[in-house]
Amino acid sequence: MNFMENVNDWEQSLVRKGITLIKFWFSITREKQQLRFRLRQESPLKYWKFSPNDAKVIDKWDLITNYKNQMFNKTSTN
């Protein structure tokens, strides 16, 4: 909440200083993420890329998407 309440003012201060601010958000579908996780777990070369944090978020896609949408709604500016 602290981030969402303060980020717009902080970003605007950067723009006032002459900084060109470009924001990117990279996103994939739930299905694609599940496939990536499964392939990592099954691969003898990539198994190490599957972290304990990955395992924790597999079932939290809807919750994370909700927070992502809140962030966009509260922090998007022209």
Contacts in CASP RR format, 6 or more apart in sequence:
PFRMAT RR
TARGET T0000
AUTHOR 0000-0000-0000
METHOD contacts of the structure
MODEL  1
MNFMENVNDWEQSLVRKGITLIKFWFSITREKQQLRFRLRQESPLKYWKF
SPNDAKVIDKWDLITNYKNQMFNKTSTN
4 70 0 8 1.000
4 71 0 8 1.000
4 74 0 8 1.000
4 75 0 8 1.000
7 75 0 8 1.000
8 75 0 8 1.000
8 77 0 8 1.000
11 21 0 8 1.000
11 77 0 8 1.000
12 77 0 8 1.000
14 21 0 8 1.000
15 21 0 8 1.000
25 72 0 8 1.000
27 68 0 8 1.000
28 36 0 8 1.000
30 61 0 8 1.000
33 61 0 8 1.000
34 58 0 8 1.000
37 50 0 8 1.000
37 54 0 8 1.000
37 58 0 8 1.000
39 46 0 8 1.000
40 46 0 8 1.000
40 47 0 8 1.000
40 49 0 8 1.000
40 50 0 8 1.000
40 54 0 8 1.000
41 47 0 8 1.000
41 50 0 8 1.000
57 64 0 8 1.000
END
